[in-house]
């Protein structure tokens, strides 16, 4: 498994106490935090109080392979500001380490990191359904039979020479697909790109599409919901309390009604929209996104053969059935579990929108990002999706980064990836 890792800039503190008197970090002795099964990983805990190394101070250490749903707990004592915790794993897994210091008064101070043991051996918790492709082919056929009827409305561009348009087009069952299209300066033709969005209910910013147009792409930034952009903020707050409340779980009892399935189908239409533009070069089409946008990027690449490369950071909806094999499922936890028993209906439906099963359909070059401080989209599920990919692939790992924020490895490699796959 090709791995892209940059050791520089990974040794920064990850937690500082609110009172600014305690500084606690935990890191792996290997900058890449990657091991084979049976190797010993050593985690290095460092702590200062009032700028001085802590000595004789106990801290609690949790070790978990399922994002702390269950943990092994140890107590270690810091000497000269440091303690070392060796750990060995015999199975392919991601191991998370969380360190907690509890002062005599005040809130606890925590630090988090992880390591992967033979991550190329992490398999999806269930195989892809036999009729996965047939199910989605039938849904795409319904969408493709519906004219897009796109309406493009020019909006002001802050960069001279670039055109930006607000876009609304028809979706299934009276819904709409919306976003912003940005065209590079010049006559083209241009490579195509669809940028997909993280979770939440909000208006898109035209600059998000424009940023990719400045890289030379004919870029469409799709709103994940069938909502208009550019309205007052209160409108989106009302949607969160109204028809889009807990939207990820809406219809999750059936593959036919799943909201996440409807979102995936909009991704297919978004690619078709870009392909229909006369400025598209007809050869290059990238899908990209972070978190829920990573899920959409994988869905677009799986559903639409026009996609020629995919870049997905911390993709959501990974390995929703992971609890069946003792792992943590990724956001948004579509399977209802009562006690230790998964609900059959939500378990079955989730498999048809699971990123691991979309990944299994993808043969084009793919770049996947994951971070070991990310408990929203745990790396175990991301690796399961990565391992299901069928084409050329690489993973950018940031051991000391979380779900969002600075990710030096992903940031560098994703920019290179986008330049490599625009065909110029």
N, C-alpha and C positions, 0 to 999 in steps of 0.2 A: 504494500500500500504506500504510494508516494505520500510523503508527509512534508509539509512546508513549515519550518519552525525557525524563528529568529530569537536567539538567546538574549540579545541586547534589550534593555529596558524592561526586563521581567522581574527584577529584584526590588521593586518598589514596595513600600508598606501598603498593606491592604486594609487595615482598620486602625483608626486612631480614636481614642476615647473622647467622648463629648467634652470632658473637662480639660482635654489637651494635656494631661499629665501622664497618661499611660499610652505607650505605643507598642502594639502587638502585631507580629507578622508570622506567617507560616509559609514555607516554600519547600520545594523539592530539591534535593541535592543535584538532580539533573535538570538543567534548564528546560529541556523538552518534556520532562515528566512522563516519558514513555518507557515501558518495560516489557520484557517477555514474561510469560507465565513462569512462576517459580523463582524469579529474580527478587531481590530484596530492594524495596524502595525506602529511602530514608527521608523523612520529613524533618525539616529544621525549624524549630520554634524559636523566635527571638522576641525579647520584651525589654523595654526600658520604662522606668518610672522617673519622672522629672528629669529625663535625659540621661539617667544612669542605668547601667545593666542591672536587671533584677536578679537577686540571689536568694535562694531559699524560698522562693514563691511557688506555690502549687498552681497548676492549670489543669483543666479537664480537657481530654482529647476524645472526640467521637470519630469512629471509623465506620464508614457505611458504603455499601455497594448499591443501595437503592435510594439515594438522595435523602438519607436520614429518616426514612420511614421505620427502619430498625437500625440500631447502631451497636457496635462494640465500644465500650467506654473504658478509658484508662485515665489515671491521674499521674502526672509527671511533675517533677520539681525542677525549676530553673536554677542553674548555677552559672554565674558569670553572664547572666542574661540570655542563656541558651539552653535548649534541650533537644535531643535527637530521638525520633521515634521511628524504628525500623518496622516495616510491614512487608509481608510476602503474600501473594495471591496465586493460587494454583489454577484458577479459571480465568477465561477472558472476561474482563470487566473494567468498569471505571470505578475507582475507589476515591471517595471524598473524605477529606479530613477537615474537621472543624474544631478549633481551639477556643476555649472560653476561660477568661480570667474574671473571677467575681471578687471585686473589692469589698472591704468590710461595709462600706456604705456606697450607694450609687448603683448605676446600671452595669450589667456585665459588659465586658469588652470581648469581641469575637474576631477571629480571623479564619479564612476559608481557602482551601485549595484542593487539588486532586491529582490523580495520576491514572494512567491507563495501562492495563496489563493485556498485551496482545489484543489490541482493539479490533484488529482485522478479523478476529474470531467471534465478535459479537453479532449474533444473527437476529433477524426479526423474531418476535415472540410467537407469531403464527405465520404460516405461509400465505402468499397472496391468494385471494379467492380465485377459483378456476374461471369464473365468469366475470372477473374484474374488467377485462378489456371489452367484452361484449356489452356489459352494462354501460360503460362510458361511451362506447361507440353509438349506442342507441340514444343516449342523452345528447351527444354532440349532433347527431343527425337532426334532432328536433330543433336545436339552436340554429344549425346551419340552414334549415328550411325557412327560418324567419329572417326577413330582410333587416339589415342593420339600421337603415335610415339614419345615418349619422348627421348630426347638426354641429357644425364647427363655428364657434363664435370667437373672433379675434379678441385677445386681451393684450394690454400693454406689455411689451418686453423691456426689461431693464437693460438689456444688452443689444446694442445696435447691430442690425443685420440678421438677428434671429427672430423667427416668428413663433408666437405662442397662441394656442387656441383652447378655449374651453370646449369640451366634447360631451355630447349626450347622444346615446344610441339606444335602440330597443333591445330588451332582453326578453326572456321567456315569461309568460303569464303576466304580462302587464308591467314587468319591472324595467328598470333602465340600467345601463352601464355608462359610467361617467368618468371623466378624468381630464387631464391636460395633455395636449400634444405640443411638442416643441420641435421646430425644424432648424437645422444648422444653417449657417450662412452659406450662400451659394446655391447652385442649381441641382446638386446631387448627381447621380443617385447616392443614397446614404444607407448604411447598415441600420437595421431596426433594433429597437430595444423596448421592452416593457418593464417598468419598475412597479413592483407591488409593495403594499403598505403593511406596516405593523398593526397591532390590534388597536381598538378604540373606534370611536365614532366622531369624525371631525371633517372639516373641509381640507382638501389638498391645497398646497401652496404651488402656484405655477412655477416657481423657481426650482422645485424638485425635478420636474421634467427638463427644465432648461439646463440644469447641471450636467445632464447626460448629453444633451444636444451640443454642449460646449466640448464634449469629448468626440464629437463627430457623428453621433447617433441621431437618427429620426426616432425620438423618444416619446413614449406614451406612459404617463403615470396614472394608473387606474385606481379609483376609489374602490375599496373592497365591498362596499355596500351599494345598494340601488338607491342612492341619494344624490342630491344636487350639491355642487361645491359653491363656495363663495357667499354663503348665506350668513346671517348674524350668528355669533357663537351660541346664543340662547337656543337657536333652532336645534343644534346638535345635542345640547344638554337635554332638551325635551325628548329627543329621539332615544337617548340613553335611558330615560325614565319611562319611555313609551314602547313603541313597537320594536326597538332594537335592544331592549333590556335583556341582558344575559343572552345575547344573540348566538354565541357559539354553541349553546346547548339547545337552541330552538330546533325542534324536529329531529333530535338525535336518536329517536327510537326507530327510525326507518331510513334506509339509504335513499328513498324517494323524497323524503321531506327534509333531510339534513340541511341546515343552513350552510354548513361548511361545504357541502356538496354544491349548493347553489353558487357559492362564492367561486369554487373551482371552475364551474362552467362559465362564469363571467371571465375568468382568466383566458379560456380558450377564445372567447369572442374578442378580447382585447388584442390578442396576437393577430387574429384575422383582420381587425381594423387596421393595424399598422401595415399588414401585408397588402391591404387594399389601397394604400396611399401611392400615388404615382411617383413619389420621390424615393420609395424603398428600392434597394438595389436587387431585390429578388434572391439574394444569396445568404445574407447574414441576419440572424435574429437572436438576440440574447434576452433571457428572462432572469430577473434578479430581484432580491428582496431580503429583508431581515425579519426574523421571528415569524409572525403570521404571514408576512410578505415572503419569507423563505418557503413556507408551505405552498403559497400561491405560485411561486417561481417553479417549484418542482412539479406542481399540478399542470402548469402551462406547458412545461417541457414534455411531460408525459402524454398530455392530451393533444398537443398540436405539433404535427411533424415539421412545421416551418421553423420551430425553435432549433437553433444550431449550437447553442451553448447556454449553460445555466450556472448562475452563481448565487448560492443560498447561504446566508449566515444565520446560525442558530435557528434552523427551521422548526416551526411549530408543528403540532399534530404528528409527532414522531412516536411510533410504537405505542399506540393507545391501549393495546392489550398486554403491555409489558408486565402488569401485575400477575399474569398467569405464570410467569417464570421468575417471579421474585425481584423484578426490576421496577423502577419508577417510570410511569408513563409521562410523556411530555404534555405541556399545555396544549389543549384546554381541558384535558381529562374528560373525554366524551363517554367513557364507559362508567356506568353507575355500578358501584360495588357495595353490597350490603353484607356486613360481616366480612367474610372472606370469599363471598360468592358474587361473581360478576353477573349483572343483569343480561340475559341472553339477547334481548332485542337491541340494546345499545351496543353490546359487544359486536354483534353481527353488522350493524349499520356502520360502526366506526371503521371497520376494515376497508370500507369502500372510499373513505376519505383519508386514510392513513398515509402519511408521507413515505413510509417505508414501501408501501405498495405502489405509489406513484413512482418512486425511485426505481423500482424494479422494471418499469417500462422505459426508462431513459437510457439511450445509447449514445447521446452526444456528449462532448466534453463537459465536465462538471467540476466546480469548485465549491467545497462545503466548509463552513466555518463553525468552530465550536470552542467553548471556553469552560474551564474547570471550576470557575466560581458560579457558573450558571445553573441554578436549580429550577428555573422556569422551563427551560428546554434542556433537560439533562443530557450530558454528552453520551451516555449509554444509548439512548434512543437515537441521537444524531448519528452515532457510529453505525447503528443498525440500519439506518436509511442509507448512509454512505456505502456500506458494504453491499447493499442491494443494487446499487447503480451498475449498469451493464456496459458502460462505455469508459473512455479515458477519464480518470478522476484524480483529484488530490484534495487533501484536507489541510486547512490552516488552523492550528491549535494555539490558543492563548491560555496558558495554564493559570495565569494570575489576573484574568479578566472575568467580568460577570456577563450577565445577559446583554446589557447595553454599556455604553461608555467606551473608553479607549480600548482598542484591540489592535495592537501594533502589527501583529502578523497578518490578520485578516485585512486590515486597511491597506497594507502595502501590496499584498498578493492580489486582492480583488481589483485594485486599480490596474495592475499589470495584466490581469486576466481580461478585463474589458478592452484594453488596448490591443491585446493579442487577437481578440475575436471580432474585431470590427472590420477585418479584411483589408486594412490599409497599411 
